[in-house]
Amino acid sequence: MARQGRRTEPLETIHGVVENYSDIEELLSNGEIKGRRWAFDRARSAEHAGTKPSDHDILDLHAAMFGDFLEWAGTTRREDRGPGGRITVSWPDVRIQLRNLTLDLATWIGDPSAMDTADLANFIADAHHRFQLIHPFKDTNGRTGRVLDHSSSYRSLPPRFSVLEEDLNPRGVTSIVPQHTMSEITASVNLFDICTDIRT
């Protein structure tokens, strides 16, 4: 469900200020597609097989998504801000909280073959909520959080699951887990977004 009445602020990029909503949306959507591809390739690479996510991974993901046009991509925020204007983590503590989140993720993931769909839905929703409350970046936290949702799925699911090309497109519906599970995740994430009025 799209939010109504959102104000689109100009986006300052390394190529200049972008003011047109459709131009901003195209840049950010393309970044989201790049992020899903980056996360999927990394989760399935032999080099990273069996590794748990780290705070460095989240920063690298953000840089991969938005580094082509945002100078601050891949770096944590240097000012106090949060979802819906509510600050739950002050900026000097962001990196510590991001590291704590990834340490918790490493514990929560456990043995992927033992996870059922309800466990996976709860895991992704909890991780999404924590990430949004940390609000690690100056902007684009909503989009980055959605890509992390998929990244968690890619890392957690056994290799027998396949991912279709449209799954890597943010406009598509993922089929790597049963639809009812993605509905549970989406409902939980949407409820959090509505309650905190997250700006992406």
C-alpha positions as CSV (number, residue, x, y, z in Angstrom):
1,M,0.0,0.0,0.0
2,A,1.5,3.3,-1.0
3,R,1.5,6.2,1.5
4,Q,-0.4,9.3,0.4
5,G,0.7,12.8,0.7
6,R,4.4,12.1,1.1
7,R,6.6,15.1,0.5
8,T,9.5,14.3,-1.8
9,E,12.6,16.2,-1.0
10,P,15.3,16.9,-3.6
11,L,18.1,14.3,-3.6
12,E,21.6,15.6,-3.6
13,T,23.8,13.2,-5.7
14,I,27.4,13.3,-6.8
15,H,26.1,14.4,-10.2
16,G,24.0,17.2,-8.9
17,V,20.6,17.8,-7.2
18,V,17.7,15.7,-8.5
19,E,14.3,17.2,-7.8
20,N,11.8,15.3,-10.0
21,Y,10.1,12.5,-8.2
22,S,10.2,10.0,-11.1
23,D,13.9,10.6,-11.5
24,I,14.6,10.1,-7.8
25,E,12.4,7.0,-7.8
26,E,14.3,5.5,-10.8
27,L,17.6,6.0,-9.1
28,L,16.5,4.5,-5.8
29,S,14.6,1.6,-7.4
30,N,17.7,0.8,-9.6
31,G,19.7,0.8,-6.4
32,E,17.3,-1.6,-4.8
33,I,17.6,-4.0,-7.8
34,K,21.4,-3.8,-7.6
35,G,21.2,-4.5,-3.8
36,R,19.1,-7.6,-4.3
37,R,21.5,-8.9,-7.0
38,W,24.5,-8.2,-4.8
39,A,23.0,-9.9,-1.8
40,F,21.9,-12.9,-3.8
41,D,25.3,-13.3,-5.4
42,R,27.1,-12.9,-2.1
43,A,24.9,-15.4,-0.3
44,R,25.4,-18.0,-3.0
45,S,29.2,-17.5,-3.6
46,A,31.6,-20.2,-2.5
47,E,33.8,-17.5,-0.9
48,H,31.1,-16.5,1.5
49,A,29.5,-19.9,2.0
50,G,28.6,-20.6,5.6
51,T,29.6,-17.0,6.8
52,K,27.3,-15.0,9.0
53,P,26.4,-11.4,8.2
54,S,28.5,-8.6,9.7
55,D,28.1,-4.9,10.0
56,H,30.7,-4.5,7.3
57,D,28.3,-6.5,5.0
58,I,25.5,-4.1,5.6
59,L,27.8,-1.1,4.8
60,D,29.1,-2.9,1.7
61,L,25.5,-3.7,0.6
62,H,24.5,0.0,1.0
63,A,27.6,1.1,-1.0
64,A,26.7,-1.4,-3.8
65,M,23.1,-0.1,-3.9
66,F,23.8,3.6,-3.9
67,G,27.5,4.2,-4.4
68,D,27.0,5.2,-8.0
69,F,25.2,8.4,-7.0
70,L,25.3,9.1,-3.3
71,E,28.6,10.3,-1.8
72,W,27.7,9.0,1.7
73,A,26.7,5.5,0.5
74,G,28.2,2.8,2.7
75,T,28.7,5.1,5.7
76,T,26.6,5.5,8.8
77,R,24.7,8.7,9.6
78,R,26.5,11.6,11.4
79,E,23.3,13.2,12.9
80,D,20.4,12.2,15.0
81,R,17.4,10.9,13.1
82,G,15.1,8.0,13.2
83,P,11.9,6.5,11.9
84,G,9.0,9.0,12.0
85,G,11.3,11.5,13.6
86,R,11.7,9.4,16.7
87,I,15.4,8.9,17.6
88,T,16.0,5.5,19.3
89,V,19.7,5.3,18.6
90,S,21.9,8.4,18.7
91,W,24.4,8.7,15.8
92,P,27.6,7.9,17.8
93,D,26.0,4.6,18.8
94,V,24.8,3.5,15.3
95,R,27.9,1.4,14.4
96,I,27.8,-0.4,17.8
97,Q,24.1,-1.2,17.4
98,L,24.6,-2.3,13.8
99,R,27.3,-4.7,15.0
100,N,25.1,-6.0,17.8
101,L,22.3,-6.6,15.3
102,T,24.5,-8.6,13.0
103,L,25.8,-10.7,16.0
104,D,22.2,-11.4,16.9
105,L,21.4,-12.3,13.3
106,A,24.3,-14.8,13.3
107,T,22.7,-16.4,16.4
108,W,19.1,-16.3,15.1
109,I,20.0,-17.9,11.7
110,G,21.3,-21.0,13.3
111,D,20.8,-24.1,11.1
112,P,18.9,-23.0,8.0
113,S,17.7,-26.6,7.3
114,A,15.9,-26.5,10.7
115,M,13.9,-23.3,10.0
116,D,10.3,-23.6,9.1
117,T,8.4,-20.8,7.3
118,A,7.0,-19.2,10.5
119,D,10.5,-19.1,12.0
120,L,11.8,-17.5,8.9
121,A,9.0,-14.9,8.8
122,N,9.6,-14.0,12.5
123,F,13.3,-13.8,12.0
124,I,13.1,-11.4,9.0
125,A,10.4,-9.2,10.6
126,D,12.4,-8.9,13.8
127,A,15.6,-8.1,12.0
128,H,13.8,-5.5,9.8
129,H,12.3,-3.8,12.9
130,R,15.7,-3.7,14.6
131,F,17.4,-2.3,11.5
132,Q,14.8,0.4,11.1
133,L,15.0,1.5,14.7
134,I,18.8,1.8,14.4
135,H,18.2,3.8,11.2
136,P,21.9,3.6,10.3
137,F,21.9,5.8,7.2
138,K,21.2,9.4,6.4
139,D,18.4,8.2,4.1
140,T,17.4,5.1,2.1
141,N,16.9,3.0,5.3
142,G,13.5,1.6,4.2
143,R,14.9,0.4,0.8
144,T,18.0,-1.0,2.4
145,G,15.9,-2.8,5.1
146,R,13.8,-4.4,2.4
147,V,16.9,-5.7,0.6
148,L,18.2,-7.0,3.9
149,D,14.9,-8.9,4.3
150,H,15.7,-10.7,1.0
151,S,19.4,-11.1,1.9
152,S,18.3,-12.9,5.1
153,S,16.2,-15.2,3.0
154,Y,19.0,-15.9,0.6
155,R,21.4,-16.7,3.4
156,S,18.9,-18.7,5.4
157,L,17.3,-20.9,2.9
158,P,18.8,-24.3,1.8
159,P,20.3,-24.4,-1.7
160,R,17.3,-26.4,-3.0
161,F,15.3,-23.2,-3.2
162,S,15.6,-21.3,-6.4
163,V,15.3,-17.6,-7.0
164,L,13.8,-16.3,-10.2
165,E,15.0,-13.2,-11.9
166,E,11.8,-11.3,-11.0
167,D,12.5,-12.1,-7.3
168,L,15.4,-9.7,-7.6
169,N,13.2,-6.9,-8.8
170,P,11.6,-4.8,-6.0
171,R,8.4,-4.5,-8.0
172,G,8.0,-8.3,-8.2
173,V,6.7,-10.8,-5.6
174,T,9.3,-13.1,-4.2
175,S,8.8,-16.9,-4.7
176,I,11.8,-18.2,-2.7
177,V,9.6,-18.9,0.2
178,P,5.9,-19.8,0.2
179,Q,3.6,-16.9,-0.5
180,H,1.8,-17.1,2.9
181,T,5.2,-16.7,4.6
182,M,6.0,-13.6,2.6
183,S,2.6,-12.3,3.4
184,E,3.3,-12.7,7.1
185,I,6.6,-10.9,6.7
186,T,5.1,-8.1,4.6
187,A,2.2,-7.6,7.1
188,S,4.6,-7.4,10.0
189,V,6.9,-5.0,8.2
190,N,4.0,-2.9,6.9
191,L,2.6,-2.6,10.4
192,F,5.9,-1.3,11.7
193,D,6.3,1.1,8.8
194,I,2.8,2.5,9.4
195,C,3.2,2.8,13.1
196,T,6.5,4.7,12.8
197,D,5.8,6.4,9.5
198,I,9.2,5.5,8.1
199,R,10.5,7.7,5.3
200,T,12.4,5.7,2.7
